[in-house]
Amino acid sequence: MNKLTFREKAGYSCGEFGGSGLWQIMLIFLPIFYTDTFGLSAATTGFLFLVVRIFDAAIDPIMGMIADRTRTAQGHFRPYLLWAAIPFALMGFALFFAPELNPSGKVVYAYVTYVGMMVVYTVTMIPFGALSGVMTADYDERTSLNGYRFTSAFVAALIVQWLVKGSVGFWGHGNDVAGYRWTLGLFGVASVFTFWIAYRSTRERNLDALEVHNSVRDDVRDLLHNRPWLVVLTVSLISLVYLSIRSTGQTYYFKYYVGNDGLVSNFMVAGTLATLVGVLLTSALTRIFDKKPLFMICLVVVGLSSLPMYWLKPQQIGLMFLSQIIYSFACGPVMPLLWSMMGDIANYSEWKNGRRATGLVFSASVMSNKAGGALGGAVAMAILTLYHYQPNVAQ
C-alpha cells in the first residue's frame, strides 16, 4: 500500500535539509546579527520579528489553498520545489547582506528583506510539507518518511550550529558582514541543489483523488470545525514559542551570562546530536506507544528538563549540557510525530467532509512554526530590552 523506496525517502529529506538549514540560521544567528552586527536595537528587532512573522503566518493557509488548486503534469506540490529554489537562495543571501545605510534605511532594508524571505519560505515549504501527505497513504510509511525528513532537518541543524560561526570568522577575517555574505551565499547554492534533488526523487500518487472542487469557504469551514487540527495547532504553537525563546536566547546566554560564547556551538551540537538520536528512535517508539501518548510524554519531559536552567550558575557548565541533552532527546520525536499526525488529520478531514485539502491542513504546522517563532523571538528581545541590553559590552 504505497510503500516508499529508500531513494524516495532520502530524496525527499534533501529538501528539508535546505529549508531547515536556513530556518536554523535565522532562528539562531539572525537576532544577534541584527543587534550586534547590523546595528538594530533589541526593541526594533523584536518588533520586526513579531510583525513580519505574524503577517507571514496569516498567509500560510492561503498558500495551502493555492497549492491544493495547482494543476501541473508534475502534480500539485512538487513543482514549487523547482520554481522557488533560486528565489529561496537569493532571499537568504539578501537577508544577511547588511548594506551601509543610515539607521532608518537599515530598518527599512531589514523589513523588506525579512518579509521577502518569509514569503519565499512559505511558497517553498508549505507545498514541500504537504507533499509528504500525498506520497503515500500508508500510516507507518508516512511516519517513516517524516523520520527521514527530520533526521535530515537535525543534520542540517548540526552543520549550521557547528560551522556557521566558524565560517563567518573564516571568510570575514574579522569583518562579520563579509563573513555572513560568503556563508549565506555558499549555503544558498547548496539549498538550490537540495530542493532540485527532492523534486527529482519524489512522486505524487492518486492525483485524481486530490482534485479540489470545493470552494475556499468550504475549505476554511472544514478546517475550523476539524478538532484534531485545532488541538495540534495549539500544542505546536505553544511548543514553538518556547523553542524560539530558547534558540534566540542561547547565543546571548553564553556570550553575556556564562562569559564564553565559544561554548554555544558545543552546546547546540550536543543538543542536536541528542535530538537526532530521538528522531532515529521515533519509529521504534511508535511500536511501543501510539503517536498521541508518545507525543504527550515527550512534551512533559521537555518541560521538566528545562526547569534546571533557571537556577544554574555560570560555572555549572556540565549541568547545563546535561539539561540540554535530556531536553533535546525528548524533542527528537516531537516534529516527526507532528507532521505525521498532519497527514492523518488530512485523511480524517477527507473522511468526515468528503473533501480533500492537504495543502491547507499542512499549512497549519508551518503557520504555527512561524507564529511561534514570531512570539518567541519577540519575547526574547523584549526581555533584553527590559534589562537595558547594550550589544558588545558587559551586561
N, C-alpha and C positions, 0 to 999 in steps of 0.2 A: 504494500500500500504506500506508493510514493517513497520508496526507500532512496536515500541520497547517497551518492558515492563520496569517497574521501575527497576527490578532486573538487566536487561541487561545494562541499562544506568548507574546505580550505580556501577555495577561490572566493567564496562569499565573505569569509572572515578577513580577507585582504582589504576589502572596502572599509571595514571597521577600523583597521589599522590607521588609515588616512584620516578618517573622521575623528576617532578618539585621540589620536596624536595631537591634532590641532586643538581639540577641546581641552586636553590636559595642559597644553602650553598656555591657553587663555586663562584657564582656571587657576593655575599655579603662578605663572610669571607675569600675566598682564597687569594685575593690580600693582605689584611692586615696580613694574616697568613704567606705568603711568605716574606713580608718585615719586620714584627715586631717579628715573632716567628722563622721562618726557617732561616732568615738571608740573604735573597737575596736583592739586591738593587732594587730600583724602576725601574731603566732603564732596568735591566735584566728581571724583572717581566713583564714589558710592552712588551719587545721584545718577550718573551716567549709566552704571550697571542696572539700576532699578528701572529707569525709564525705558532704555533700549530693549532690555530682555523681556520686560512685561509686554511691550509693544510686539516684540517678535513672537513671544509665546501666544499672543492673541491671534496671530496669522497662521499658526500651525494647523488648526483644523481646516482652514481654507485651503492650505496646500494639500492636506489629506484628501479633501473632496476633489481638488483638481487632479491629483494623481489617480484617484479612483476612476475618473472620467477620461483619462488619457487613452488614446487609441493608436497603437502603432503595431507593426508586424512583430516587433520585439517584445511587446507586452505593455502593461500599464506602468510598471515601476522601473524596470531595468534601464530604459533609455535615459533616465535622469542621471545615472552614473556616468554615462558617456557625455551628455550635454554639459553638466555642471562641473566636471573635474578641473578644467583650466580656470574658470572664474573662481572656484574654491581656492586654488593655489594663489592666484593673483591677489585676492582679497586678504588672505592670511599674510602675505608679504606687505601689503599696504598698511595693515593694522599696526605693524611694528616698524614702519619706515621712519617715523619721527622726523619730519622736516623741520628746518629752522623757521619758526613763526613767532609772532608776538603772543602773549598769554591768551588773548581772545581767539586768535587764529588756531592755537593748539586745541582749545576746547571744541571749536567747530570741526577741525580735522578729526578729532577723536570721535565725535558723534557720527560724522559722515561715514568714516571707515568702519566703525563698530556696527552701525546699522547695516551697511552693505555686507559685512562679513556674516552677520547673523541671518540675513535674508538668504544669502547663498547657502549657508549651512542648512537652513530649513529646506530649501529646494533640493538639496542633495540627500540629507539624512532621513527625512520622512519617507520618501519612496524606498530608500535603502532598507529601513526598518520594516516597512510593510512587505517588502519582497520576501522576507522570511516566512510570512504568513501564507504565501501562495506557492512556495517551492515544494511544500509537502503538506498533506492533511493528516499525517501520522503524528499522534500525540508525543510518542517517545522520540521520533526523529526530529521533531521541532525543538524539543528540549536539548537534544544532542547538537543540533545546528547552532542554537544560541550558546551552547557551551563552547563550541569552536569560535563563535563570534567574540565572546567576551574573554576568551583566552587571548585572542589577538588584541583586544582592547587593552588588556593589562600588560601584554608585552609592549605595546605602544607606550603605555604609561611608564613602564620600566625604563625604556630607552629615553623618553623625554626627561624623566627625573634624573637619570644617570648622566646624560650627555648635554642637555641644553645649557646649563650653567657653565660647564667647561667649554662648550662650543662658542658661547658668546665671548668668553675670555680669550680663546684661541684665535678666533677670527678678528676680534676687535682690538687686540693688543692694548688694552686699557681704554678703548673707546667703545662703550657699551652699545651705542646707536649702531655703529658699523657691525659689531658682533651680532646684534639681533637681526640686522638686514641679511647678512650672509646665512645665518642659521635658518631663518624663515624662508629664504629663497631656496635653499637646498631641500628643506622639508617639503616645500610646495611642489617641487619637481617629483619627489618620491610619492607624494599623495596622488598626483595625476595617474601615475602608473598603477597604484593600488586600486583606484576606482575602475580603471580600464580592465584590470585583471578580474575584478568582481563581475563586471559586465560580461566579459567573455566566458566566464566559468559557470554562470548560472542560467537557469531556465524557469520561466513561469509555467505552471501547469493548470489545466482546466480553465483556460481563459474564457470559454463560453459561459462558464458558471459565474464568472466575475463581472459579466456585463451589468452595468448600472443603469437602470431605467427609472429609479425613483428620484424625486426632487430633492433639492438641498434641504427644504423644510422637513421632508420625511427623514433624511439623514440626521439632522440635528435633533428632531423629536425622539428618534430611536436612541440616540446617544444619551440624551438627558434622562431617559427612562431605563437605561441599562445600569442596574445597581452594581454589578461587578466592576464595570468600568469606573463608576464614581468612587467606589471603595479603593480600587488600585490607584486611581489618580490622586486621591487624598493622601494615601500612605506614601506613595512615591514622592509627592511634593514635599511633605514634612521631612522625609529622609534626606532629600537632596538639598533642602535648606541647610540642614546640619552639615552635610558633606561639603557644601560650598563654604560655609563658615570655617570649617576645619582646614580645607585646602587653601583658602585665601590666607588664613592666619598663620600657617606653619612657617612660611618664609620669614615673616616678621617676628614670630616667636623665637626662632633660633638666632636671628640676627641681633635682636634687641633684648630678649629676656635671658636666653641661655648664654648669649655672648659669643657664639661660634656659628656663623652662618654656613661654614663648611660642612657642618653636620647634617644640614637639612637634606642634602641629596642622599646620604646614607639612610636617614630616617625614612624618606619616601621610598627608597629602593627596598628596604626591609619590609615595609608595609605592602608594597606591590607584589613582592615575592610571596608573602603570606596570602595575599588576595588571590594570586594565580593558583596556589595550591587549593584554595577553597573553590575556585571555578572548576578546576580539573576534577574535583571530587563531587561536583553537583549531580552528575548523572547517577553515580553510585548512591548518593544520599537520597535521591528521589525513589530509589528502590526500597529504601527503609521507611521514609516518610513521604506522604503526599506533598504536593507543591505548597499548599497553603500552610500547614503546620510547620514545614521546614522554613518557609519564608518568615513566619512569626518567631520561631526560635532564633533565627539569625539576627533579626532586628532587636530582640531582647538582649542578646549577647553584645551586639554593637553598643547599645545604650549603657550597659553595665561596665563594659571595658573602657568606656570613655571617661567615666567619673574620676578615676585617679588623677587625670591630667590637671584637675583643678587645684590639687594640693601639692603636686610635685615641685621641688625646689630646683633651681638651675643646675645644681651639681648632680642631681639624680638621673643621669643620662640612661643608665641601664633600665630603670623602671619606666622611663619614657618609651624606650624601644620595646619593652615587654608589652606595655599597654597598646602600642601601635600594632604589634604583631597579632595579638588576640583580636583586636578591633578589626584589622584588615582581613584576617582569616574568615571571620564571621560575615564580612561584607562580600566575600567571594561569590557565594551562591545567589546573592540578592538580585543582581541585574540579569543573569540568565533566566532566573525564575520569573522575574517581572516581565521580560519580553516574551517568554514562552506563554505566560498567562494571557498576554495581549492577543496572541494568536487564538487561544482558547476562547477569549471574550468575543473576538470577531466571529468565531463559529457559533457561539451562543446567540449573538445578535441575529445572525442569519437564521438560526433555528427558530428563534422567538418571533421575528418580524417578517421572515420570508424575503429579506433584502440583505445584500452584502455591501459593506462599506469598510474594507480592510484598511485602506489608507487613512481614513478618518479615525478609526479606532486606534491605530498605531501612532497617530499624531499626538495622542494623549500622553504617551511616555516622553516624547520629545518636548511637548509643551510643559510637562511637569519638570523635566530636566532644566529647561531654560528659566521657568518661573522660579524654581528652587534656587538656581544659580543666581538669579537676579536678587531675590530676597536675601539669600545668604551673603552674597558679596556686598550688598548694601548695608547689612547689619554689621559685618566685619569692618567696613570703612567708617560706619557711624561710631563704633566703639573707639577706633583710633582717633577720630575727630573729638569725641567726648573727652579723651585723655590728652588732647592738645598735641597730637603726633606731629613731629617735625622730621623730615627724612634725613638720613645720614648723620644723625647726632645721637648722643646718649639720651634715652628716654627717661 
